[in-house]
């Protein structure tokens, strides 16, 4: 080692010293490596400058951030039409220097996109040029043929590759330290000379250059020159960024015989540390997202636990309802009477962010027409005879939560207009009031009528129909999901035992067969009522067919008129057919899983396999 500089080059920190005027006196090897002053990266290219006709590939994750101050209009240099590009966009582009506007191709993403990958490719004379931005890997890549030119960034950067259009050889590619070399994207595009790299590279002589030439627009460099001029400023272990590279810095004044002669900057490259911290932050964000999803899942499972059914139709409507619960959009529940519209409405509320706020049920059909406006919107004291005090309406009570308007078609047309106003402006006035009241609530409406037909008959406002029909959910009747009957029976039995005080614990196979054959015009409500009536009639633990109401037999699809005349043979045939159909539906519902089919049918293994053997020809197993 022949000089002090050899010793300084051995230090594993970047060392930059400047005199009192800011001119560099020391710039060690580690500092050159950190800031890319050593031009040995990549396969190499000679020095030069861009020429008209050269092919240009650009990957810039934030246009204008760390590319020399690029503006969208600067992309016209390579034939890109910038009319739809904004500063801050991520852009991949391929064009030709001096090309006509519109001849270049590009893709862009707005500032809000920070995940995933997007790319662009084009082939010239059989050579494929591909430009990629991968936000997750923080990678800018230009691929020419089989050669990748990669740039790893922390916050922002721009990769630029220039290709000779005649030979398809790469004339220039971007590497770490481009700011210090004066090779920002904008400078190179506008024809500034660029330096050679690899075997063509020459070590830049930085001694006696002003430090701001290599490191412009850096707070830490300004602090260095301030200290060099005589300011007393303490900088120890400060994390900063120089030329877009994250570093940890310390600044020491240099004094000779009590006089300030310069300052020294010590820098440590913390790119990898920052990358790890970013990964940690990403992992924490992912964990938070997973925790939120898990909480949502548990909330939804609890909220929808009373919606019983495993049929495809039921799974579909429950899935739509869960999605609706995550929003504040208006929901319209359609379906026959007894299909569970009220249970669905409450489940949607309980699974939503409004679960801790009021759920207000309004049966529009049960309130007298002369009182319904006051019930919904409230009234001021003295608004009408009998209004002896101020009263809040249902909408006001539901503020922050959900209001469920059951049988919405029963609202008078005059009130439909007022409801439309509430939906549009989330405000209303009480009866007899003058000041509007603002409310924030989710509206769920329900009906068992054909709303579109009522609109055509001028019995329901068309504009209101479109307002409430944001998310419509058609609940299937029980006859279309008979495979759910066993699960419903199993769910309802404990409730019925508690309500009636009876000890019934199960239903017989005969009853289950009848349930499968019956068409259930009253849906789940009718099923519950029949089971409650049967439970009251029973004296044991099993509900038998004799405990069922007579009308259910009269309405079975197969006529029972000849049962008495033809004797037990016809009854056996009826039961045989019912059992076959029940087993078929159970196997369909369980997708061939026999254990699940046994559970659906509510019979044991021995009985189940006995039935399979008995009906093997009809079941075609």
C-alpha positions as CSV (number, residue, x, y, z in Angstrom):
1,X,0.0,0.0,0.0
2,X,1.6,3.2,-1.2
3,X,-0.7,5.9,-0.2
4,X,-3.3,7.0,2.3
5,X,-5.9,6.4,-0.5
6,X,-5.1,2.7,-0.5
7,X,-5.9,2.5,3.2
8,X,-9.1,4.5,2.7
9,X,-10.2,2.2,-0.1
10,X,-10.1,-0.7,2.4
11,X,-12.7,0.9,4.6
12,X,-16.1,-0.9,4.3
13,X,-18.0,2.4,4.4
14,X,-18.3,4.9,1.7
15,X,-16.1,7.9,2.4
16,X,-16.6,11.2,0.6
17,X,-14.6,14.3,1.7
18,X,-15.1,17.8,0.3
19,X,-13.2,21.1,0.9
20,X,-14.8,24.2,2.2
21,X,-16.1,25.0,-1.2
22,X,-17.7,21.6,-1.8
23,X,-15.1,20.2,-4.1
24,X,-14.3,16.5,-3.7
25,X,-11.0,15.6,-2.1
26,X,-11.7,12.0,-1.3
27,X,-14.1,9.5,-2.8
28,X,-13.2,5.9,-1.8
29,X,-13.8,2.6,-3.6
30,X,-16.9,1.7,-1.5
31,X,-18.5,5.1,-2.3
32,X,-17.8,4.4,-6.0
33,X,-19.5,1.0,-5.7
34,X,-22.5,2.3,-3.7
35,X,-23.2,5.1,-6.2
36,X,-22.3,3.2,-9.4
37,X,-19.2,5.3,-10.3
38,X,-17.4,2.1,-11.1
39,X,-18.7,1.3,-14.7
40,X,-18.3,-2.5,-14.7
41,X,-21.9,-3.7,-14.5
42,X,-23.5,-5.8,-17.3
43,X,-22.2,-7.1,-20.6
44,X,-20.9,-3.6,-21.5
45,X,-21.2,-1.1,-24.4
46,X,-19.1,1.7,-25.8
47,X,-19.7,5.4,-25.0
48,X,-21.9,7.3,-27.4
49,X,-25.3,9.0,-27.8
50,X,-28.7,8.2,-29.1
51,X,-29.4,8.7,-32.8
52,X,-32.5,9.1,-34.8
53,X,-33.9,5.7,-35.8
54,X,-32.5,3.9,-32.7
55,X,-35.0,1.6,-31.0
56,X,-35.8,2.7,-27.5
57,X,-37.3,0.6,-24.6
58,X,-38.3,2.2,-21.4
59,X,-39.6,0.9,-18.0
60,X,-40.3,3.7,-15.6
61,X,-42.3,2.9,-12.4
62,X,-43.1,6.6,-11.6
63,X,-42.8,8.9,-14.5
64,X,-41.1,12.1,-13.4
65,X,-39.7,10.8,-10.1
66,X,-36.2,9.5,-10.7
67,X,-35.7,9.9,-14.4
68,X,-34.3,13.4,-14.8
69,X,-37.7,15.0,-14.5
70,X,-39.5,13.3,-17.4
71,X,-42.8,14.9,-18.6
72,X,-45.3,13.0,-20.6
73,X,-44.6,15.2,-23.6
74,X,-40.9,14.1,-23.6
75,X,-42.1,10.7,-24.8
76,X,-42.9,12.2,-28.1
77,X,-39.2,11.9,-28.8
78,X,-39.8,8.1,-29.4
79,X,-43.1,8.4,-31.2
80,X,-45.4,8.0,-28.1
81,X,-48.7,10.0,-28.1
82,X,-48.7,11.3,-24.5
83,X,-52.3,12.7,-24.5
84,X,-53.5,10.0,-22.0
85,X,-50.3,9.8,-19.9
86,X,-49.9,11.6,-16.6
87,X,-46.9,12.3,-14.3
88,X,-46.7,9.6,-11.7
89,X,-47.9,6.9,-14.0
90,X,-46.0,3.6,-14.3
91,X,-45.1,3.2,-18.0
92,X,-43.6,0.6,-20.3
93,X,-42.9,1.8,-23.8
94,X,-41.2,0.8,-27.0
95,X,-40.5,3.3,-29.8
96,X,-38.1,4.8,-32.2
97,X,-36.0,8.0,-31.7
98,X,-37.5,10.6,-34.0
99,X,-40.5,8.4,-34.9
100,X,-43.8,9.9,-35.9
101,X,-46.3,10.6,-33.1
102,X,-48.4,7.4,-32.5
103,X,-45.8,5.1,-34.0
104,X,-44.5,4.1,-30.5
105,X,-46.4,1.7,-28.3
106,X,-46.9,1.8,-24.6
107,X,-48.9,0.6,-21.6
108,X,-49.5,2.6,-18.4
109,X,-50.9,2.1,-14.9
110,X,-52.0,4.9,-12.6
111,X,-50.4,5.8,-9.2
112,X,-52.8,3.5,-7.4
113,X,-51.3,0.4,-8.9
114,X,-48.4,-0.9,-6.8
115,X,-48.8,-4.7,-7.0
116,X,-48.3,-7.3,-9.6
117,X,-46.7,-7.1,-13.0
118,X,-47.4,-5.6,-16.4
119,X,-45.4,-5.8,-19.7
120,X,-45.2,-4.9,-23.3
121,X,-43.4,-6.6,-26.2
122,X,-42.7,-6.1,-29.9
123,X,-40.6,-8.0,-32.4
124,X,-38.1,-6.3,-34.8
125,X,-36.4,-8.4,-37.5
126,X,-37.1,-11.6,-35.6
127,X,-35.7,-10.2,-32.3
128,X,-38.3,-9.9,-29.5
129,X,-38.0,-6.8,-27.2
130,X,-39.9,-7.1,-24.0
131,X,-40.4,-4.5,-21.3
132,X,-41.6,-5.4,-17.8
133,X,-42.3,-3.7,-14.5
134,X,-42.8,-6.1,-11.5
135,X,-44.0,-4.1,-8.5
136,X,-43.7,-7.0,-6.1
137,X,-40.0,-7.7,-7.0
138,X,-39.3,-4.0,-7.5
139,X,-37.8,-5.0,-10.9
140,X,-37.5,-3.0,-14.1
141,X,-36.5,-5.4,-16.9
142,X,-35.9,-4.9,-20.6
143,X,-35.3,-8.2,-22.5
144,X,-33.7,-8.1,-25.9
145,X,-33.6,-11.5,-27.5
146,X,-32.2,-13.7,-24.7
147,X,-30.4,-11.0,-22.7
148,X,-32.0,-9.4,-19.7
149,X,-31.2,-5.8,-18.6
150,X,-32.5,-5.5,-15.0
151,X,-32.7,-2.7,-12.6
152,X,-33.7,-3.3,-9.0
153,X,-35.3,-0.2,-7.4
154,X,-36.4,0.7,-3.9
155,X,-38.8,3.6,-4.5
156,X,-38.5,4.8,-8.1
157,X,-36.2,4.4,-11.1
158,X,-36.2,4.2,-14.9
159,X,-34.6,1.6,-17.0
160,X,-33.6,2.6,-20.6
161,X,-32.2,0.4,-23.3
162,X,-31.2,1.7,-26.7
163,X,-30.9,-0.7,-29.7
164,X,-29.2,-0.1,-33.0
165,X,-32.1,-0.7,-35.5
166,X,-29.9,-2.1,-38.2
167,X,-27.8,-4.6,-36.2
168,X,-30.2,-5.1,-33.2
169,X,-27.1,-4.7,-30.9
170,X,-27.7,-2.9,-27.6
171,X,-26.0,0.5,-27.6
172,X,-26.9,1.5,-24.1
173,X,-28.5,0.2,-20.9
174,X,-29.1,1.7,-17.5
175,X,-27.3,0.7,-14.4
176,X,-27.0,1.8,-10.8
177,X,-25.5,5.2,-10.4
178,X,-27.0,6.8,-13.5
179,X,-27.6,10.1,-11.7
180,X,-24.0,10.4,-10.7
181,X,-22.9,9.7,-14.3
182,X,-25.4,12.2,-15.7
183,X,-27.3,9.4,-17.6
184,X,-30.8,10.1,-16.4
185,X,-33.5,8.9,-18.8
186,X,-34.3,12.4,-19.9
187,X,-30.7,13.4,-20.5
188,X,-29.9,10.4,-22.7
189,X,-33.2,10.8,-24.7
190,X,-32.3,14.4,-25.5
191,X,-28.9,13.4,-26.8
192,X,-26.5,13.8,-23.9
193,X,-23.3,11.7,-24.2
194,X,-23.3,8.5,-22.2
195,X,-20.3,6.7,-20.9
196,X,-19.1,3.2,-21.7
197,X,-19.8,0.2,-19.4
198,X,-18.2,-3.2,-18.8
199,X,-15.0,-3.6,-20.8
200,X,-15.6,-0.2,-22.4
201,X,-15.9,1.5,-19.1
202,X,-13.6,4.1,-17.8
203,X,-13.3,5.1,-14.1
204,X,-14.7,8.6,-13.7
205,X,-12.3,11.0,-12.1
206,X,-14.4,12.6,-9.5
207,X,-11.6,14.4,-7.5
208,X,-11.9,18.2,-7.7
209,X,-15.5,17.9,-9.1
210,X,-18.1,19.7,-7.1
211,X,-20.1,17.1,-5.1
212,X,-23.4,18.5,-6.3
213,X,-22.5,17.5,-9.9
214,X,-22.5,13.8,-8.9
215,X,-25.2,14.1,-6.3
216,X,-27.8,16.8,-7.1
217,X,-30.9,17.6,-5.1
218,X,-29.9,15.7,-2.0
219,X,-30.7,17.0,1.5
220,X,-27.7,15.1,3.0
221,X,-25.3,16.6,0.4
222,X,-26.5,20.1,1.1
223,X,-25.9,19.4,4.8
224,X,-22.3,18.2,3.9
225,X,-21.5,21.4,2.0
226,X,-23.0,23.5,4.8
227,X,-20.8,21.8,7.4
228,X,-17.8,22.2,5.1
229,X,-18.4,26.0,4.9
230,X,-18.3,26.2,8.7
231,X,-21.8,25.4,10.0
232,X,-22.0,23.3,13.2
233,X,-24.5,20.6,12.4
234,X,-24.6,17.2,14.0
235,X,-25.4,14.3,11.7
236,X,-25.1,10.8,13.2
237,X,-26.6,7.6,11.7
238,X,-29.2,9.5,9.6
239,X,-31.1,7.5,7.1
240,X,-31.4,9.3,3.8
241,X,-31.4,8.9,0.1
242,X,-28.6,9.9,-2.3
243,X,-29.3,9.5,-6.1
244,X,-32.3,7.3,-5.2
245,X,-30.1,4.9,-3.2
246,X,-31.0,4.4,0.5
247,X,-28.1,5.1,2.8
248,X,-27.2,5.6,6.5
249,X,-25.1,8.8,6.8
250,X,-22.8,10.6,9.3
251,X,-21.1,13.9,8.7
252,X,-17.9,15.0,10.5
253,X,-16.4,18.5,10.2
254,X,-12.7,18.6,9.1
255,X,-10.7,21.2,11.0
256,X,-7.0,22.2,10.7
257,X,-5.6,24.2,13.6
258,X,-9.1,25.3,14.6
259,X,-10.2,26.4,11.1
260,X,-12.8,24.6,9.1
261,X,-11.3,23.2,5.9
262,X,-14.0,20.8,4.7
263,X,-16.3,18.0,5.8
264,X,-16.4,14.2,5.6
265,X,-19.4,12.1,4.8
266,X,-19.6,8.4,5.8
267,X,-22.3,6.4,4.0
268,X,-23.5,2.8,4.4
269,X,-25.7,1.3,1.6
270,X,-28.9,0.0,3.3
271,X,-30.7,-1.1,0.2
272,X,-30.9,-4.7,1.3
273,X,-32.0,-3.6,4.8
274,X,-34.7,-1.4,3.3
275,X,-35.8,-4.2,1.1
276,X,-36.1,-6.6,4.1
277,X,-38.1,-3.9,6.0
278,X,-40.3,-3.5,3.0
279,X,-40.9,-7.2,2.9
280,X,-41.6,-7.2,6.6
281,X,-44.1,-4.4,6.1
282,X,-45.7,-6.2,3.2
283,X,-45.9,-9.4,5.3
284,X,-47.5,-7.4,8.2
285,X,-50.0,-5.8,5.7
286,X,-50.7,-9.3,4.4
287,X,-51.2,-10.5,7.9
288,X,-53.6,-7.7,8.7
289,X,-55.5,-8.4,5.5
290,X,-55.7,-12.1,6.4
291,X,-56.9,-11.2,9.9
292,X,-59.5,-8.9,8.5
293,X,-60.6,-11.6,6.1
294,X,-60.7,-14.1,8.9
295,X,-62.8,-11.8,11.1
296,X,-65.1,-11.2,8.1
297,X,-65.4,-14.9,7.6
298,X,-66.3,-15.6,11.3
299,X,-68.7,-12.7,11.3
300,X,-70.4,-14.0,8.2
301,X,-70.5,-17.6,9.4
302,X,-72.2,-16.4,12.7
303,X,-74.6,-14.1,10.8
304,X,-75.7,-16.6,8.3
305,X,-75.8,-19.7,10.6
306,X,-79.7,-19.6,10.6
307,X,-79.8,-19.8,6.8
308,X,-80.0,-23.6,6.4
309,X,-79.3,-25.4,3.2
310,X,-76.6,-27.0,1.2
311,X,-78.3,-27.2,-2.2
312,X,-76.7,-25.4,-5.1
313,X,-79.4,-22.8,-5.3
314,X,-79.1,-22.0,-1.6
315,X,-75.3,-21.8,-1.7
316,X,-75.6,-19.4,-4.6
317,X,-78.0,-16.9,-2.9
318,X,-76.0,-17.1,0.4
319,X,-72.8,-16.2,-1.5
320,X,-74.5,-13.2,-3.1
321,X,-75.9,-12.1,0.3
322,X,-72.4,-12.3,1.8
323,X,-71.0,-10.1,-0.9
324,X,-73.9,-7.7,-0.5
325,X,-73.2,-7.5,3.3
326,X,-69.7,-6.1,2.6
327,X,-71.2,-3.0,0.9
328,X,-73.8,-0.4,1.8
329,X,-75.7,-0.9,-1.4
330,X,-79.5,-1.3,-1.4
331,X,-80.6,-4.9,-1.5
332,X,-83.9,-6.2,-3.0
333,X,-85.0,-9.6,-1.7
334,X,-87.5,-11.4,-3.9
335,X,-89.3,-14.7,-3.3
336,X,-92.5,-16.4,-2.3
337,X,-94.0,-16.0,1.1
338,X,-92.2,-18.1,3.7
339,X,-88.8,-18.4,1.9
340,X,-87.0,-16.6,4.7
341,X,-86.6,-13.0,3.4
342,X,-86.6,-11.6,6.9
343,X,-83.9,-14.0,8.0
344,X,-81.8,-13.1,5.0
345,X,-82.3,-9.4,5.7
346,X,-81.1,-9.7,9.3
347,X,-78.2,-11.9,8.3
348,X,-77.0,-9.3,5.8
349,X,-77.2,-6.6,8.5
350,X,-75.3,-8.8,11.0
351,X,-72.6,-9.6,8.6
352,X,-72.1,-6.0,7.6
353,X,-69.9,-3.2,9.1
354,X,-73.3,-1.9,10.5
355,X,-73.8,-4.9,12.7
356,X,-73.5,-2.9,16.0
357,X,-76.1,-0.3,14.8
358,X,-79.9,-0.7,14.7
359,X,-81.8,-3.2,12.5
360,X,-85.2,-1.8,12.1
361,X,-88.0,-4.0,10.6
362,X,-91.0,-2.4,8.9
363,X,-93.9,-4.4,7.5
364,X,-95.3,-2.0,5.0
365,X,-98.5,-4.0,4.7
366,X,-99.4,-4.0,8.4
367,X,-99.4,-0.2,9.0
368,X,-102.6,1.7,8.1
369,X,-102.2,4.0,5.2
370,X,-103.0,7.1,7.2
371,X,-100.3,6.3,9.7
372,X,-97.5,5.0,7.5
373,X,-95.9,8.3,6.7
374,X,-95.7,9.3,10.3
375,X,-94.3,5.8,11.2
376,X,-91.6,6.0,8.6
377,X,-90.6,9.6,8.8
378,X,-91.7,10.7,12.2
379,X,-93.7,13.9,13.1
380,X,-93.3,17.1,14.9
381,X,-95.4,18.1,17.9
382,X,-98.8,19.4,16.7
383,X,-98.3,18.1,13.1
384,X,-101.8,16.7,13.2
385,X,-104.6,15.9,15.7
386,X,-103.2,13.6,18.3
387,X,-99.5,14.5,17.7
388,X,-99.0,15.7,21.3
389,X,-95.2,15.2,21.1
390,X,-92.3,14.9,18.7
391,X,-91.8,11.4,17.4
392,X,-88.8,9.8,15.6
393,X,-89.7,7.7,12.5
394,X,-88.2,4.4,11.5
395,X,-85.7,6.0,9.2
396,X,-84.3,8.2,11.9
397,X,-84.2,5.3,14.4
398,X,-82.3,3.2,11.8
399,X,-79.6,5.9,11.3
400,X,-76.2,4.2,11.1
401,X,-77.8,0.8,10.7
402,X,-80.2,-1.0,8.4
403,X,-83.9,-0.5,7.7
404,X,-85.8,-3.5,6.3
405,X,-88.9,-2.6,4.3
406,X,-90.9,-5.8,4.0
407,X,-93.7,-5.9,1.4
408,X,-92.5,-2.6,-0.1
409,X,-95.1,-2.8,-2.8
410,X,-97.8,-1.9,-0.3
411,X,-96.4,1.6,0.1
412,X,-98.8,4.2,-1.4
413,X,-97.5,5.9,-4.6
414,X,-97.2,9.2,-2.7
415,X,-94.9,7.7,-0.1
416,X,-92.9,5.9,-2.9
417,X,-91.9,9.3,-4.1
418,X,-90.7,10.4,-0.7
419,X,-88.8,7.1,-0.3
420,X,-87.1,7.8,-3.6
421,X,-85.9,11.1,-2.2
422,X,-84.5,9.3,0.8
423,X,-82.6,6.9,-1.4
424,X,-81.2,9.7,-3.6
425,X,-80.3,12.2,-0.9
426,X,-80.3,10.3,2.4
427,X,-82.4,13.0,3.9
428,X,-86.1,13.6,4.7
429,X,-88.4,15.9,6.7
430,X,-90.7,14.8,9.5
431,X,-94.5,15.2,9.0
432,X,-95.1,18.9,9.9
433,X,-91.4,19.6,9.9
434,X,-89.3,22.0,7.7
435,X,-85.7,21.1,8.5
436,X,-84.2,18.2,6.6
437,X,-82.8,15.3,8.7
438,X,-79.7,13.6,7.3
439,X,-79.5,9.8,7.8
440,X,-76.8,7.2,7.0
441,X,-78.4,3.8,6.6
442,X,-78.6,0.7,4.4
443,X,-82.0,-0.1,2.9
444,X,-83.1,-3.7,2.3
445,X,-86.5,-4.1,0.6
446,X,-88.5,-7.3,0.1
447,X,-91.6,-8.5,-1.8
448,X,-93.3,-11.7,-2.9
449,X,-94.9,-9.9,-5.8
450,X,-93.7,-9.3,-9.4
451,X,-92.4,-5.8,-9.2
452,X,-91.8,-5.4,-13.0
453,X,-95.4,-6.3,-13.7
454,X,-96.5,-3.8,-11.0
455,X,-94.4,-1.1,-12.7
456,X,-96.2,-1.8,-16.0
457,X,-99.5,-1.6,-14.2
458,X,-98.5,1.8,-12.8
459,X,-98.8,0.4,-9.2
460,X,-95.1,0.8,-8.5
461,X,-92.9,3.7,-9.5
462,X,-90.4,2.7,-12.2
463,X,-87.7,5.1,-10.9
464,X,-88.0,3.6,-7.4
465,X,-87.8,0.1,-8.8
466,X,-84.5,0.9,-10.4
467,X,-83.2,2.6,-7.3
468,X,-83.9,-0.4,-5.0
469,X,-82.9,-3.0,-7.6
470,X,-79.2,-2.6,-7.1
471,X,-78.5,-6.0,-5.7
472,X,-81.5,-8.3,-6.2
473,X,-81.5,-11.8,-4.6
474,X,-84.2,-14.3,-5.6
475,X,-84.8,-16.8,-2.8
476,X,-85.6,-20.3,-4.1
477,X,-88.9,-21.9,-2.9
478,X,-88.6,-25.0,-0.8
479,X,-89.9,-27.3,-3.6
480,X,-86.8,-26.3,-5.7
481,X,-84.4,-27.3,-3.0
482,X,-85.9,-30.4,-1.4
483,X,-82.5,-31.8,-0.7
484,X,-82.3,-29.2,2.1
485,X,-85.4,-30.6,3.9
486,X,-83.5,-33.0,6.1
487,X,-81.1,-30.2,7.3
488,X,-84.1,-27.9,7.9
489,X,-85.9,-30.5,9.9
490,X,-82.7,-31.2,12.0
491,X,-82.4,-27.4,12.6
492,X,-86.0,-26.9,13.5
493,X,-86.6,-29.8,15.8
494,X,-84.7,-28.4,18.9
495,X,-86.6,-25.1,18.5
496,X,-89.9,-26.9,18.3
497,X,-89.1,-29.1,21.3
498,X,-88.4,-26.0,23.4
499,X,-91.5,-24.2,22.1
500,X,-93.9,-27.0,22.6
501,X,-92.3,-28.7,25.7
502,X,-92.6,-32.0,23.8
503,X,-89.8,-34.7,23.8
504,X,-89.8,-35.4,20.0
505,X,-86.3,-36.0,18.8
506,X,-86.7,-37.3,15.3
507,X,-89.2,-37.9,12.5
508,X,-89.9,-41.2,10.9
509,X,-88.8,-42.4,7.5
510,X,-92.5,-42.2,6.3
511,X,-92.7,-38.6,7.4
512,X,-89.5,-37.7,5.6
513,X,-90.7,-39.4,2.4
514,X,-93.9,-37.4,2.6
515,X,-91.9,-34.2,3.1
516,X,-89.9,-35.0,0.0
517,X,-93.0,-35.5,-2.1
518,X,-95.0,-32.5,-0.9
519,X,-94.6,-29.3,-2.8
520,X,-94.6,-26.8,0.1
521,X,-96.6,-23.8,-1.2
522,X,-95.9,-22.1,2.2
523,X,-92.2,-22.9,2.1
524,X,-90.1,-23.0,5.2
525,X,-92.8,-21.3,7.3
526,X,-95.3,-24.0,6.4
527,X,-92.7,-26.7,7.2
528,X,-92.1,-25.3,10.6
529,X,-95.8,-24.9,11.3
530,X,-96.5,-28.5,10.2
531,X,-93.7,-29.8,12.4
532,X,-94.9,-27.8,15.4
533,X,-98.5,-29.2,14.9
534,X,-97.1,-32.7,14.6
535,X,-95.0,-32.3,17.7
536,X,-98.0,-31.3,19.7
537,X,-99.9,-34.3,18.5
538,X,-97.2,-36.8,19.3
539,X,-96.9,-38.6,22.7
540,X,-93.4,-40.1,22.1
541,X,-90.0,-39.1,20.7
542,X,-90.7,-39.8,17.0
543,X,-93.1,-37.8,14.8
544,X,-95.1,-40.2,12.7
545,X,-97.2,-39.7,9.5
546,X,-100.3,-40.0,11.7
547,X,-99.4,-36.8,13.4
548,X,-99.4,-34.8,10.2
549,X,-102.4,-32.6,9.2
550,X,-104.8,-34.3,6.8
551,X,-104.5,-31.7,4.0
552,X,-100.9,-32.6,3.4
553,X,-101.9,-36.1,2.1
554,X,-104.6,-34.6,-0.1
555,X,-102.0,-32.4,-1.8
556,X,-99.4,-35.1,-2.5
557,X,-98.5,-35.4,-6.2
558,X,-99.7,-39.0,-6.4
559,X,-103.5,-39.2,-5.8
560,X,-104.5,-41.0,-2.6
561,X,-108.2,-41.4,-3.6
562,X,-107.9,-45.2,-4.2
563,X,-106.0,-46.0,-1.0
564,X,-108.9,-47.3,0.9
565,X,-110.4,-49.2,-2.1
566,X,-107.2,-50.8,-3.3
567,X,-105.8,-51.6,0.2
568,X,-102.3,-51.6,1.3
569,X,-100.8,-52.6,-2.0
570,X,-101.2,-49.0,-3.3
571,X,-99.8,-47.5,-0.2
572,X,-96.7,-49.7,-0.5
573,X,-96.2,-48.6,-4.1
574,X,-96.5,-44.9,-3.0
575,X,-94.0,-45.4,-0.2
576,X,-91.7,-47.4,-2.5
577,X,-91.6,-44.6,-5.1
578,X,-91.2,-42.0,-2.4
579,X,-88.2,-43.8,-0.9
580,X,-86.5,-44.3,-4.3
581,X,-86.9,-40.5,-5.1
582,X,-85.7,-39.5,-1.6
583,X,-82.5,-41.7,-1.9
584,X,-81.9,-40.4,-5.4
585,X,-82.1,-36.8,-4.3
586,X,-80.0,-37.5,-1.2
587,X,-77.3,-39.1,-3.4
588,X,-77.4,-36.2,-5.9
589,X,-77.2,-33.6,-3.1
590,X,-74.2,-35.4,-1.5
591,X,-72.6,-35.9,-5.0
592,X,-72.5,-39.7,-4.4
593,X,-71.1,-39.5,-0.8
594,X,-73.1,-42.3,0.9
595,X,-72.3,-41.1,4.4
596,X,-73.7,-37.7,3.7
597,X,-76.7,-39.2,2.0
598,X,-77.4,-41.3,5.2
599,X,-77.2,-38.1,7.2
600,X,-79.6,-36.2,4.8
601,X,-82.1,-39.1,5.0
602,X,-81.8,-39.5,8.7
603,X,-81.3,-43.3,8.6
604,X,-78.7,-45.6,9.8
605,X,-76.1,-47.5,7.8
606,X,-77.9,-50.9,7.9
607,X,-81.2,-49.4,6.8
608,X,-79.5,-47.3,4.1
609,X,-77.7,-50.2,2.5
610,X,-80.7,-52.4,2.8
611,X,-82.7,-49.8,0.8
612,X,-79.9,-49.6,-1.8
613,X,-80.0,-53.4,-2.3
614,X,-83.8,-53.4,-2.4
615,X,-84.0,-50.6,-5.0
616,X,-80.8,-51.3,-6.9
617,X,-82.5,-51.7,-10.3
618,X,-84.4,-48.4,-10.0
619,X,-81.4,-46.5,-8.6
620,X,-79.0,-47.9,-11.2
621,X,-76.0,-47.9,-8.9
